[in-house]
């Protein structure tokens, strides 16, 4: 299915990639379905609402620095 996003334009997502929060999330009480979209070359991903392009949250991939082989102290 195609969804409109705030930062990536229109993207195709698989139904199995949709994360459902039956009770919503703090700040997104009416939003129930989200996908994770990567931000290239960064340790961040976007938690994007499937229904509302403006409903996004930036998240940090906690294992990014380990999977890239770079450890910053």
Backbone as a ProteinNet text record, in pm:
[ID]
protein_1_A
[PRIMARY]
XXXXXXXXXXXXXXXXXXXXXXXXXXXXXXXXXXXXXXXXXXXXXXXXXXXXXXXXXXXXXXXXXXXXXXXXX
[TERTIARY]
85	0	89.5	42.9	116.4	64.9	158.6	119.3	192.9	130.1	193.6	264.7	389.2	468.2	515.9	557	603.9	741.5	832.8	971	1011.9	939.7	978.6	885.7	787.5	691.1	599.2	558.9	475.6	565.9	540.9	622.1	531.8	582.9	512.2	554.3	456.9	485.1	406.6	463.8	395.4	305.2	193.1	98.8	166.4	256.9	323.2	425.4	460.5	552.8	481.1	350.4	272.4	267.6	300.6	298.6	169.4	91.7	-36.2	-26.8	-77.1	-88.5	-237.2	-306.2	-451.4	-502.3	-421.6	-463.8	-396.1	-330.3	-260.2	-129.8	-66.1	58.4	43.9	121.1	115.3	142.5	53.9	65.4	0.4	-34	-96.4	-213.3	-300.3	-408.7	-498.3	-519.3	-608.4	-536.1	-405.3	-327.1	-298.6	-326.5	-310.6	-210.1	-184.9	-100.9	17.6	137.7	260.9	355.5	450.6	562.1	691.4	800.6	932.9	1001.1	1045.3	1114.5	1253.4	1357	1493.6	1526.1	1613.8	1674.2	1815.8	1842.6	1969.2	2090.6	2188.2	2317.6	2307	2202.9	2186.9	2146.2	2157.6	2108.5	1959.8	1888	1748.3	1654	1533.6	1423.4	1302	1211.5	1087.4	975.7	903.6	782	670.5	624.7	530.8	391.9	291.3	153.3	114.8	41.4	-7.3	-120.2	-199	-316.2	-288.5	-196.3	-177.4	-31.1	0.1	139.7	209.1	136.1	196.7	225.4	173.9	194.4	319	430.5	558.9	631.9	721.3	807.7	945.3	1049.4	1184.7	1236.4	1291	1343.5	1489.9	1564.8	1705.2	1719	1786.6	1814.2	1929.4	1901	2000.8	2118.5	2103.5	2212.6	2285.9	2254.5	2317.4	2469.5	2518.1	2663	2735.7	2670.1	2734.5	2730.4	2622.3	2611.5	2699.7	2739.3	2825.7	2972.7	3000.6	3138	3204.7	3130	3185.6	3130.3	3218.3	3175.3	3228.8	3138.5	3176.3	3161.4	3263.3	3254.8	3228.7
-117.5	0	123.7	230.9	357.5	448.2	515.2	614.2	744.1	853.8	985	1012.7	1061.5	1087.2	1231.5	1276.4	1414	1434.4	1337.1	1355.6	1273.1	1167.8	1078.3	1086	1175.6	1179.5	1058.4	1008.2	887.9	766.2	670.8	549.4	427.2	318.7	190.7	116.7	67.9	-11.3	-141.4	-244	-372	-373.4	-438.7	-447.7	-508.2	-603.9	-667	-575.3	-463.1	-366.6	-263	-266.4	-169.8	-215.6	-122.9	-148.3	-89	-171.6	-126	-100	15.4	52.4	70.6	-32.3	-27.1	89.8	136.7	247	378.1	382.6	502.9	519	633.4	667	804.8	834.7	969.6	1074.8	1168.5	1272.1	1233.4	1106.4	1056.3	965	1008.9	924.2	868.3	945.4	900.5	819.9	816.2	741.8	602.5	500.8	363.1	282.4	324	244.7	328.5	272.2	342.2	249.8	309.5	236.1	306.7	230.3	287.3	309.5	433	467.9	520.1	464.6	506.9	645.4	715.2	837.9	798.6	800.4	749.6	809.6	724.6	764.5	834.3	802.7	858.7	746.9	770.2	670.5	689	761.8	793.3	721.8	697.5	647.1	734.4	735.5	810.3	712.6	736.7	662.8	741.8	691.9	763.6	703	788.7	742.9	700.8	592.7	546.1	636.6	690.6	769.3	918.3	977.1	1121.6	1157	1215.3	1246.7	1335.8	1425.5	1518.2	1454.7	1335.4	1267.7	1180.6	1237.3	1167.1	1187.2	1094.9	1104.3	1055.1	1127.4	1084.9	999.3	883.9	790.8	763.4	730	696	544.7	487.7	343.8	319.3	262.4	249.1	161.1	68.5	-20.1	25.3	142.4	191.7	198.7	253.7	271.6	138.4	35.3	-95.3	-168.7	-154	-224.5	-161	-34.7	29.5	8.1	-51.1	-75	45.3	151.6	271.7	282.8	293.7	311.5	445.2	534.6	666.9	666	710.7	715.9	856.9
0	0	0	-54.7	-56.5	54.6	122.1	222.9	194.1	230.7	220	351.7	342.1	462	464.4	580.7	595.6	533.2	550.4	507	385.1	354	245.1	123.9	124.7	14.7	21.8	-92	-96.4	-101.9	-11.2	-7.2	-5.1	-59.2	-55.5	70.7	145.4	265.1	257.6	317.1	324.5	447.3	434.9	547	670.4	650.7	764.6	832.5	771	832.1	917.9	917.6	995.9	1141.2	1230.9	1374.9	1429.7	1499.7	1553.9	1703.9	1744.4	1885.4	1913.5	1962	1977	2060.9	2155.1	2242.9	2206.1	2091.2	2049.5	2127.2	2108.6	2177.1	2241.2	2345.9	2402.6	2294	2283.7	2181.2	2048.4	2033	1909.8	1945.5	2032.5	2083.9	1973.8	1867	1759.7	1652.3	1657.5	1557.8	1612.8	1534.9	1581.7	1499.6	1374.6	1284.4	1236.1	1251.5	1217.4	1142.2	1072.7	1013.3	1053.3	1054	1078.7	945	921.9	798.2	832.7	772	805.5	750.6	820	768.5	727.3	599.9	545.7	614.7	643.1	699.6	834.1	909.9	1043.8	1138.4	1268.5	1364.3	1395.5	1311.1	1338.5	1242.8	1292.2	1210	1238.9	1145.2	1161.3	1192.6	1301.6	1331.2	1264.3	1150.9	1065.6	1075.7	1101.6	1100.3	959.1	949.2	819.6	769.7	860.8	822.7	802.4	881.4	882.4	856	739.6	707.1	809.8	874.9	970.1	1105.3	1130.2	1258.5	1251.4	1296.9	1293.3	1425.3	1454.3	1570.3	1527.5	1562.8	1531.3	1646.4	1611.3	1710.8	1682.5	1786.3	1772.6	1777.3	1677.3	1676.3	1772.5	1886.5	1992.3	1954.8	1863.6	1826.9	1701.4	1650.8	1527.8	1541.5	1648.8	1660.3	1671.1	1718.5	1727.4	1594.5	1519.8	1393.3	1286.8	1303.6	1205.7	1237.6	1353	1391.4	1457.1	1482.2	1543.3	1684.9	1780.9	1919.1	1967	2002.7	2055	2206.5	2275.8	2422.5	2466.4
[MASK]
+++++++++++++++++++++++++++++++++++++++++++++++++++++++++++++++++++++++++

